[in-house]
């Protein structure tokens, strides 16, 4: 075959065994499919077009697929079962590449999940355009996910997510519900909210402060002025800070305690975190390994916390050289490699 007709095979994951070879083969096929997508002519909504174009189909497509390949490979290996015997769920999938790659892997069942119905509608369009089939689409958070499983007598062998776990409003409740459901033996998540990398910590703290300044502080003040009519400026300032990071009944209970002149229990691991006080959306925990360990093992799971890796497919060679060196250093640091990687793996598995 002439060299000009040969397709280039990319290495999204090191092909070291049968599973990794399969993952890499499907990642290459998905890479080819995604490069042929005409986003602007698709039936995605305007935000879907913007998000897919700027977050996954642009300069970061290779890294997105590389990350999804790593999640699928590692989670399947941890399960100890063949792909064809496993149900795989992408929790908080959005329009990433994880559910798409999973849909091509030959899993027994693959489920798409997201909090917002608009994301689910866009995911259906994208799967149709790419000829990738999901077993089903589940809209909602953990309660809806578990309710679906109960109604359909389903076992979630692997639940995985990429850059989602940090946004879960109540992490202890989340892991507790998963564990006690008895149908979620493995939750494999990755997050760029890496507390132990000083640069990632600074990045997230600055983002939190920006969001607090331009949106969430004012939102809380406006709500407080409605629920506590006549509150003076000094008390408003103090209470606005006391309810930072709270939503749902947590917000209401804190206001009630303040009105009754009772002590308000501080939000654990709050840090610089902030969120929408109505629905908890955009909470973004940046917490240390020890906090994840306390939360996950407190729920009953075993916790593993490990280093991710840097993208080595930037446009400029100097960036790729630098990130390759950082990946090598992370490897030399062993279990402490997460101190210099941009993301970490946070894994909860049944003992």
Secondary structure, DSSP 4 states (H G I P E B T S, - for coil): --GGGSPPPP-SS---SHHHHHHHHHHHHHHHHHHT--GGGSS--HHHHHHHHHHTSSTTHHHHHHHHHHHHHHHHHHHTS-GGG-EEEETT-TT-SHHHHHTTTT-SEEEEEES-HHHHHHHHHHHHHHT---SEEEESSHHHHHHHHHHHT--BSEEEEES-GGG-S-HHHHHHHHHHHSSBSEEEEEES--TTSHHHHHHHHHHHHHHIIIIIHHHHHHHHHHHSTT--HHHHHHHHHHTTT--HHHHHHHHHHHHTT---PPPTT-TT----TTT-TT------HHHHHHHHHHHT-EEEEEE-------SSHHHHHHHHHHHHHHHHHGGGGGGSSS-EEEEEE--
